[in-house]
Amino acid sequence: MKFDWSYFLNLFPQLIPYIPLTILMAIAAMVLAVVLGAALTLVYLYALKPFQGLVKLYVSFFRGVPTLVLLFIIYYGLPEIFPVFKGVPATAAAIAGLGVKESAYLIEIFRAGITSVDQGQIEAGESLNFSYAKIFCNIVLPQAALNALPATGNTFVSLLKETSLAFTLGVTEIFADGKLLASASLRFFEVYVAVGLIYWFLIVLYSWAQRSVENILEAPYRRVENAIDKSEEPRSAVWKEEGLKQH
């Protein structure tokens, strides 16, 4: 069977209408993951040891359970134990499952970002009698956020691709629509190549946006580094001149 270019090109108008739902699920799940991850990171770093142990257990469990299993637990399992969850929309269950899953990874990313900030800067703030809340918000948090941004972006890329698992709960998104089209036409190769290209395009677009944000956030630090380099140039020139005189 030859590749049908005409059918392949006609697939995109049928798949593109489902992009907004995929993006909505990814963004909503990411917001949930960031909120949960940030809150639990603070518990991990600053709470009493029993609470830190619970967060470590949370990270270990949700990183160890496959995403598909977690979605089934939330959508099919929870309503059997807690009747209040009966009737929860499949889209909401998918967002909750993906958000909780990714929050476990973000906890480690945020923890590494916070601990990467130079301890000397915190000590300098303490020597100026700044409160720890002020030190954290004005010194630690901006640098930690910048340090954690690349890894957080990679987490969103992974999350965007994992939204394709929502079809197992009955959510009709890009992959689910592609599966229906492939079953109807038996043109599996053309359909799944088209689906893959759409996901690739979304990730390339997001990667470009992330790099733009990183450049904006890094601009103040680059100006400071350039100012330091310029201030050291006269000194280095004097040192070189003195060295030449000695020789």
NORLIN-V859642 format. One record per backbone hydrogen bond with DSSP energy under -1.0 kcal/mol. NH is the residue of the N-H (numbers start at 0). CO is the residue of the C=O. If there is no record, write none. Layout:
[[NH | CO] [NH | CO]]
This chain:
[[4 | 2] [7 | 3] [8 | 4] [9 | 5] [13 | 10] [14 | 10] [15 | 11] [17 | 14] [18 | 15] [21 | 17] [22 | 18] [23 | 19] [24 | 20] [25 | 21] [26 | 22] [27 | 23] [28 | 24] [29 | 25] [30 | 26] [31 | 27] [32 | 28] [33 | 29] [34 | 30] [35 | 31] [36 | 32] [37 | 33] [38 | 34] [39 | 35] [40 | 36] [41 | 37] [42 | 38] [43 | 39] [44 | 40] [45 | 41] [46 | 42] [51 | 47] [52 | 48] [53 | 49] [54 | 50] [55 | 51] [56 | 52] [57 | 53] [58 | 54] [59 | 55] [60 | 56] [61 | 57] [62 | 58] [63 | 59] [64 | 60] [69 | 65] [70 | 66] [71 | 67] [72 | 68] [73 | 69] [74 | 70] [75 | 71] [76 | 71] [77 | 72] [79 | 76] [81 | 77] [84 | 81] [85 | 82] [87 | 84] [92 | 88] [93 | 89] [94 | 90] [95 | 91] [96 | 92] [97 | 93] [98 | 94] [99 | 95] [100 | 96] [101 | 97] [102 | 98] [103 | 99] [105 | 101] [106 | 102] [108 | 104] [109 | 105] [110 | 106] [111 | 107] [112 | 108] [113 | 109] [114 | 110] [115 | 111] [116 | 113] [120 | 117] [122 | 118] [123 | 119] [124 | 120] [125 | 121] [126 | 122] [128 | 125] [129 | 124] [134 | 130] [135 | 131] [136 | 132] [137 | 133] [138 | 134] [139 | 134] [140 | 135] [143 | 139] [144 | 140] [145 | 141] [146 | 142] [147 | 143] [148 | 144] [151 | 147] [152 | 148] [153 | 149] [154 | 150] [155 | 151] [156 | 152] [157 | 153] [158 | 154] [159 | 155] [160 | 156] [161 | 157] [163 | 160] [164 | 161] [165 | 162] [166 | 163] [167 | 164] [168 | 165] [169 | 166] [170 | 165] [172 | 170] [176 | 172] [177 | 173] [178 | 174] [179 | 175] [180 | 176] [181 | 177] [182 | 178] [183 | 179] [184 | 180] [185 | 181] [190 | 186] [191 | 187] [192 | 188] [193 | 189] [194 | 190] [195 | 191] [196 | 192] [197 | 193] [198 | 194] [199 | 195] [200 | 196] [201 | 197] [202 | 198] [203 | 199] [204 | 200] [205 | 201] [206 | 202] [207 | 203] [208 | 204] [209 | 205] [210 | 206] [211 | 207] [212 | 208] [213 | 209] [214 | 210] [215 | 211] [216 | 212] [217 | 213] [221 | 217] [222 | 218] [223 | 219] [224 | 220] [225 | 221] [226 | 222] [227 | 223] [228 | 224] [229 | 225] [230 | 226] [231 | 227] [235 | 231] [236 | 232] [237 | 233] [238 | 234] [239 | 235] [240 | 236] [241 | 237] [242 | 238] [243 | 239] [244 | 240] [245 | 241] [246 | 242]]
